[in-house]
């Protein structure tokens, strides 16, 4: 069994929605030539990753095999696909390929990291093919919620794989290429071994809607608006930005874009020619001169992000603009699970200002960028693969997608991050499990998710922190009493005495009772003090703080 | 203007969903006799209140006027209405009235707090009236998602108010009293000054559904289940528990209840006679002897709570029960905003076990306990109040409810927590703003939300913590170098040297440069060290930690 094989190994994105990173390999076992598809980020939250700036996949496995890595392909410019490329490029070192718009975004990220932007190479769409070792890879246009999203046609000697990337089947996507069935059928014709397929919306059983259906709804809404209008959506959803701006223009409003991410996306879209005919906009500095009923702001922050324009406007004045009674605020977006509280906070702040808020509860002012179940079925039918490998989904999505494929007579394989699947046999086969995980960007440092750094921070958030200091002299005698400093703990507890004093008394008694042996032994003394303060606090305030013990020995 | 007046003052629950506490007063301004309606809790989260156990309204205003407080009335036994009564009773001291089931639950809470359970008095439903100073208060049955929910008919000389409590209009509520239109019309007949009204579902424009419609859907679902079935819902939703258990019984399954809160609710419901004909249950210890296809577990934890039965079952074995491939898990519940991630975590863990998860996405297996907009309108129509005072809602709900009332020709008044409204004039009038806020139960201690305790914990969670210690001798000379201890911070940064060492070197240099004046001055020295470590860390790891500086002076 030393024949060439095809392997698939997700390092991120399979078993979660976020930080996509998919490895494909071809060659003799253990010597495969490798390519990487996408390298994205996930966003942290207070719940599990307080203080973390970004979350990356752990690419250790791939970095150790960088000599075998032939290229990195980026399917589209969403952060969960492109966001980590520049952060890890020095450890991987392979050429990066993307289509023009995606490459434009990726290059900006390379520059931010002090890397050469020209490392990112622009690829033309299918039928042009990028050679990378044994692989021939083409970017096959597909519709999604950002321009120039592409599936990858991955040709390996004798076999063809198709990696859909994120997609929906949209014949009128407003910006970017409509889904071109004929091209897809042509690509599928020679036979496709495996379809590695987006699973995000597998639980949505209704027909998907085209981006083009959103505009008329928004126009209707705007026709009734009397005050200023503010609309928010994902900064990267260039089609939606256009839909919103055109609706505003038709309603006789001047368009103002607010938020760095949004202006940057529009800039990249214009530079690369994917966006044409975008209504002319007014700089925010000049907006004050326009009557508010003739204004439409399109702003970042649809997920309630505290620093984005929408949150700033909800709190008060932002760049001279201020919302008031009778204005309209439109969420042309879906709230991602976990972001509800932030979005609701904004809605209530707007309510306090008398602003009318319209969200997408009824599914009118937003459509998803991902294929619903009927579109997934259509994709299966067009590609007719032997195997369906669901990706871009939590475990439940992948499992449901496997079931869907199997019901339709296809082979399905459930492979979460770290599962190496051999695709070249008669049936997909799990051949290895690779250690995967998460890497945190914390300030300017990358730390492993299991390093304990964030765990300690969570513990301090839950339990507070106590510092105990004791000075011990040359004869191992305590010099004075232990001192206690507290952070994040109440000032008084059960006894109504200051907590610091209660604990210091307790510790002084413990030190007085401690034998010479304990005082001479740092570990023993530290443990004694730690236990005493934790138990003392439990008794007094019902909580055991995290403790730092500092023993200063004079010597 | 020294005539008697009627005032309404929400201390919690108005401008938020949770910790309800509504004060009514009657008398000369500043001398009103007072009653309190409900005194509930809100649940903390990692985002804003890490480590906190429960959140209460700040009742300082009321406690300062306890001599004028005549009684506390509890409308129903949900935690956000009854949860704080026992915690604050000693500061308020007034008799507590509730109907039998609610009183049973409240008494258990009094016992837990070491208070006399007989403080809680059982009231009979309308037309019986409780006298409390100038007030006459009746408990008027109304349907909701827990037994014996009641509106309060509050009679004050010359005027009648109706406080709905939480409600829906359900003619077939499975457990508890159906909405009795005739009784409500009779109560409304003399004329109602103000309707203080639940606003939770004001944005739900469709007709509400009766609890009785849920059973047939669940029966259909169970008829197709082949393995073990687990269903979760709110522990307090006794009607749903009955619906689930009866559906399980019809499907030939033995019913097992798991979760303390759920068994406690059933116990209280049986003790007080509100629950009859509940299918017989099997203790979990005996469940192992029953074939799994004949079992239905009804479990706590519909909101993804980590310690509840549903989360435990999703993680592994719990009380000897273990889920496996082919089992069915039903969420007969709605996910409260903010709890999505916890619920999704469970869904994915179940998916990993091969368990099929059914949730209420389609609105089939759960109905809300609150009145949708058509039912709110019906309530307005039945009561025909002069004024509608929306409560039990975030700002956006209250505002929408005011608009709804005004569109229908009623006076509406938007009063968030702390807004004192005079209801006795020709139109409602805001007469005062009272300072309100939140009190945290943190371990065993009550701390004010603004005390800074939790703020410091959040800062440590975001930024980590550093301890700096320096021993200074009798001559104000540093004795040795400063020591640094870190918690929740990476071990190395930019320079790849151990972070502790980098910072200690930095601090040693700072101390060496510091003049005698600085070394002699605790505040100055502390500030110097703090600034040095924060800047040093920023440079090295891109993060400024929270700092505890301990200066030990030998003297």
Contacts between the chains, C-beta under 8 A, distances in Angstrom:
chain1	res1	chain2	res2	distance
A	15	B	348	7.7
A	45	B	47	7.8
A	45	B	341	7.7
A	46	B	46	5.3
A	46	B	47	4.5
A	46	B	50	7.7
A	46	B	458	7.9
A	46	B	461	7.2
A	47	B	45	7.8
A	47	B	46	4.5
A	47	B	47	7.0
A	47	B	341	6.5
A	50	B	46	7.7
A	50	B	458	7.8
A	50	B	461	3.8
A	50	B	462	5.6
A	51	B	461	6.1
A	51	B	462	4.1
A	51	B	463	6.1
A	51	B	464	7.0
A	51	B	488	7.7
A	51	B	543	7.4
A	203	B	361	7.4
A	337	B	340	3.9
A	337	B	341	6.2
A	337	B	344	5.9
A	338	B	340	6.0
A	338	B	341	4.8
A	340	B	337	4.0
A	340	B	338	6.0
A	340	B	340	6.2
A	341	B	45	7.7
A	341	B	47	6.5
A	341	B	337	6.2
A	341	B	338	4.8
A	344	B	337	5.9
A	344	B	394	7.0
A	347	B	394	7.8
A	347	B	396	5.3
A	348	B	15	7.7
A	348	B	394	5.1
A	348	B	395	4.4
A	348	B	396	5.4
A	350	B	396	7.8
A	351	B	394	7.6
A	351	B	395	4.4
A	351	B	396	3.9
A	351	B	399	4.9
A	352	B	395	5.4
A	354	B	399	7.8
A	357	B	396	6.7
A	361	B	203	7.4
A	394	B	344	6.9
A	394	B	347	7.8
A	394	B	348	5.1
A	394	B	351	7.6
A	395	B	348	4.3
A	395	B	351	4.4
A	395	B	352	5.4
A	396	B	347	5.3
A	396	B	348	5.4
A	396	B	350	7.8
A	396	B	351	3.9
A	396	B	357	6.7
A	399	B	351	4.9
A	399	B	354	7.8
A	442	B	490	6.2
A	442	B	541	7.4
A	442	B	542	7.9
A	442	B	543	6.9
A	443	B	490	8.0
A	443	B	538	8.0
A	443	B	541	4.8
A	443	B	542	3.1
A	443	B	543	3.5
A	444	B	493	7.0
A	444	B	494	6.6
A	444	B	541	6.0
A	444	B	542	3.0
A	444	B	543	7.7
A	445	B	490	4.6
A	445	B	492	7.5
A	445	B	493	5.3
A	445	B	494	7.8
A	445	B	541	4.8
A	445	B	542	6.6
A	445	B	543	7.9
A	447	B	490	4.8
A	451	B	490	7.3
A	451	B	491	7.7
A	453	B	464	7.5
A	453	B	488	5.9
A	453	B	489	6.4
A	453	B	490	5.5
A	454	B	488	7.2
A	456	B	464	7.7
A	456	B	487	5.1
A	456	B	488	4.0
A	457	B	460	6.5
A	457	B	461	4.8
A	457	B	462	7.6
A	457	B	464	5.9
A	457	B	487	7.8
A	457	B	488	3.6
A	458	B	46	7.9
A	458	B	50	7.8
A	458	B	461	6.5
A	460	B	457	6.5
A	460	B	460	4.1
A	460	B	461	6.3
A	460	B	465	6.1
A	460	B	487	6.5
A	460	B	488	6.0
A	461	B	46	7.2
A	461	B	50	3.8
A	461	B	51	6.1
A	461	B	457	4.8
A	461	B	458	6.4
A	461	B	460	6.4
A	461	B	461	3.6
A	462	B	50	5.5
A	462	B	51	4.1
A	462	B	457	7.6
A	463	B	51	6.1
A	464	B	51	6.9
A	464	B	453	7.5
A	464	B	456	7.7
A	464	B	457	5.9
A	465	B	460	6.1
A	465	B	465	5.6
A	465	B	487	6.9
A	465	B	548	7.7
A	467	B	467	5.0
A	467	B	548	4.8
A	467	B	550	6.2
A	469	B	469	5.6
A	469	B	550	4.6
A	469	B	552	6.2
A	471	B	471	6.1
A	471	B	552	5.0
A	471	B	554	7.3
A	479	B	554	6.8
A	480	B	552	7.5
A	483	B	550	6.2
A	483	B	552	7.1
A	485	B	548	4.8
A	485	B	550	6.1
A	487	B	456	5.1
A	487	B	457	7.8
A	487	B	460	6.5
A	487	B	465	6.9
A	487	B	546	6.5
A	487	B	548	6.2
A	488	B	51	7.7
A	488	B	453	5.9
A	488	B	454	7.2
A	488	B	456	4.0
A	488	B	457	3.6
A	488	B	460	6.0
A	489	B	453	6.4
A	490	B	442	6.2
A	490	B	443	8.0
A	490	B	445	4.6
A	490	B	447	4.8
A	490	B	451	7.3
A	490	B	453	5.5
A	491	B	451	7.7
A	492	B	445	7.5
A	493	B	444	7.0
A	493	B	445	5.2
A	494	B	444	6.6
A	494	B	445	7.8
A	538	B	443	8.0
A	541	B	442	7.4
A	541	B	443	4.8
A	541	B	444	6.1
A	541	B	445	4.8
A	542	B	442	7.9
A	542	B	443	3.1
A	542	B	444	3.0
A	542	B	445	6.6
A	543	B	51	7.4
A	543	B	442	6.9
A	543	B	443	3.5
A	543	B	444	7.7
A	543	B	445	7.9
A	546	B	487	6.5
A	548	B	465	7.7
A	548	B	467	4.8
A	548	B	485	4.8
A	548	B	487	6.2
A	548	B	548	7.7
A	550	B	467	6.2
A	550	B	469	4.6
A	550	B	483	6.2
A	550	B	485	6.1
A	550	B	550	6.8
A	552	B	469	6.1
A	552	B	471	5.0
A	552	B	480	7.6
A	552	B	483	7.1
A	552	B	552	6.1
A	554	B	471	7.2
A	554	B	479	6.7
A	554	B	480	8.0
